[in-house]
Structure formats: structure tokens, C-alpha cells
Amino acid sequence: MRILLFLCCLPIMGISQQLKTESILYDGNIREYIIYVPQNYSPSLSTPILFALHGGSGYANDFMNYEADFRSISDTAGFILVYPQALEDPNDNNSTNWLHKDPTNHKDIFFIEALIDTISSDYNVDLNRVYACGYSLGGMFSYELACQLNNKIAAIASVAGAAFYGAFANCNTTHPTAVLSINGTSDGIHPYNDTIYGVYFSVPAIDSFWVYTNNTDITPIITQLPDLNSLDGSTVERYSWQNGDGCVSVEELKINNGGHDWPSPLSSWGNQDINANVEVWNFLSRFDMNGLIGCNTANVIEPDIVNPKKLVRIVDLLGRESNDLKNQLLFYIYDDGSVEKKIIIE
């Protein structure tokens, strides 16, 4: 029971914060998940939820602590955070996988559905704003959720994730579904253009599927992002297909020369120009089951004009509080969950 032992050693993080391992009996198995309830959660307020799915052979607690730690963003933006744990796959040397190898009747789509029902019975969950994201095999599984659990999932993000040929054959979307992908062009596990294994769609083909599904503009807006860390050997371009049904967008963050990584200050070996945690939440949080929140609303007032965002803290690449604001890359974290990168040169 690796997750339970780990969590028992955690310090108390705050009076109102909750970080705990829960379990449910599903399909004859005891299934575990880590849930983080933010410090500003109120039972009187309908609260979004984000599922973060670890990669193949992975563990929920490792994913939370060493790659995709959304907890600080959860506290400032106010969403419930869930890290489910995959079961061992007997057809793959007992690797903890979301998509078990054939022959199997394993279907974790319905496990996630059961988690949504269970958590929403314990907390005041905004069922119009249930999101999923994942790394590697977890990213592949996010595409499955967007297709096969579309009536529950508002929008998804896939980081270093692929899609098998045939993955979208039975994709039944019932609402505009915003999708973000983050992929490296030098990914050797899930190749950007699969000329190695011959079993995966290329990333552009995945983008095209969601562009077509959401009826967005055919031509993307392409933006070159600042090369904040030239030592990581990679750069990032943002591709944005806009004006889809319900004003949804499809986006790709293309990491030129990037590998099979979750870009994050915690993953110093990967791209350091973006933080996938921030990019994922900033993208997903704009949408609900109807599409872009506020789509077609007349006379929309910019929220930053009415309620200017407030700076919560400043941290360095290692997540440490920093008072030295000069000649180093710093992350400015605001109370709306957004994060800005700055370098003040002197």
C-alpha cells in the first residue's frame, strides 16, 4: 500500500486544507485516489474538479510530488484536485496502466465516472466544470475520457500523450470540448510523427481531429513563446485554433526538440520555458460543458478591471520563496491561479 504509507508521513499543510488517500470498491477491486481540497473550499460554493492522471507504470503520489503538483494553484484558483491510481496490468508485467493490454475487459473510463459520482456526493462539485489531464499514458487516457465520458468531462489536456490508430473511431462528443496538447518533437516514447512504431496518430493528426470535431478555424494562430531558459535545449510554439462551437479552442504547445516530459520546475531535465501545471489550468479553467465561459455574453467586463488580481508569492525554479528579484527566473503567483514568469535584469 505504497500511497497510504507515503501519505501518513506528510506534514499537516494547513488548517482548512485536506490531503488524503481515499478508496472505493469498484468492479471487485479496492481503488485508491488522492484528493486535495483547497484551503478556500466552501460547501456553499459549487467547485470545479481536476483529475490528474499519472503515466504508465506510475503512481499517483509520485506524479503529484515530482511532476504535476497542482496544489498551490488549487489553493489560489479554488478547485478540488484528484490523483487517481491505476491498477496493475497482468498482461504488462503488472505495470500500473490506465489502458490494459489485450486480452482484457478492463475499462477505467467507468472508474473515473464512479469517482465523479462519489466525490460529488461528498463535496459541492460543479458538474459543469469537471476537467481531466494526464501525462504519457495518462494523456492517452484523457483523450479516451473526452470521447467516451464526454457527458461528464468539460475539457481535457494531454501532456506527452499519444493516440492509437482507432482511438477516435467511437468518439461521441455531446458538447463543445476544448483540448490542449503539450508534446515534444523529439519524444522517443510517443513520437511526434510516428515513423517508429506505426501505431500512433501524429500530433498534427490529433489536433486536426479535435479541430474538426469542434468546428474551429482551420488555420491556427501561431505564437513563439519566449525562450526563458536557453540551457534546456528546447523552445515552445503555441498553436491555437479558435472560434469553435461554443467559442471553444483547440491548442497545442509544441516543444521543439522536447522529449517525453511534463514541463515543470520540478522536472529540471525537461523544457523550462513553460510550466505544464500552469498552462493546463489556465487553459481548462476557461471552459465548461457549454464551451468558453461567457461565450456570446454581451458587454462582458474584463474581470481584471473589476477585481485586479493580487500577487500571492514569488518563487524561484525550485519553488522556494525568493526576495532577490534580480538576474534570475522567477514565478509570480497570483490569487486567481495565474502565474507569470519574469526576469529582472540589472
Secondary structure as UniProt FT lines:
FT   HELIX           2..8
FT   STRAND          18..26
FT   TURN            27..28
FT   STRAND          29..37
FT   TURN            39..40
FT   TURN            43..44
FT   STRAND          47..53
FT   TURN            56..57
FT   HELIX           60..66
FT   HELIX           71..77
FT   STRAND          80..84
FT   STRAND          88..89
FT   TURN            90..94
FT   STRAND          95..96
FT   HELIX           109..122
FT   STRAND          125..135
FT   HELIX           137..148
FT   TURN            150..152
FT   STRAND          155..159
FT   TURN            165..170
FT   STRAND          178..184
FT   TURN            185..186
FT   HELIX           203..214
FT   STRAND          221..224
FT   HELIX           230..232
FT   STRAND          235..241
FT   HELIX           245..247
FT   STRAND          250..256
FT   TURN            265..266
FT   TURN            268..269
FT   HELIX           276..284
FT   TURN            285..286
FT   STRAND          287..288
FT   TURN            289..290
FT   STRAND          291..292
FT   TURN            293..296
FT   TURN            298..299
FT   HELIX           303..306
FT   STRAND          311..315
FT   TURN            317..318
FT   STRAND          329..334
FT   TURN            335..336
FT   STRAND          339..343
//
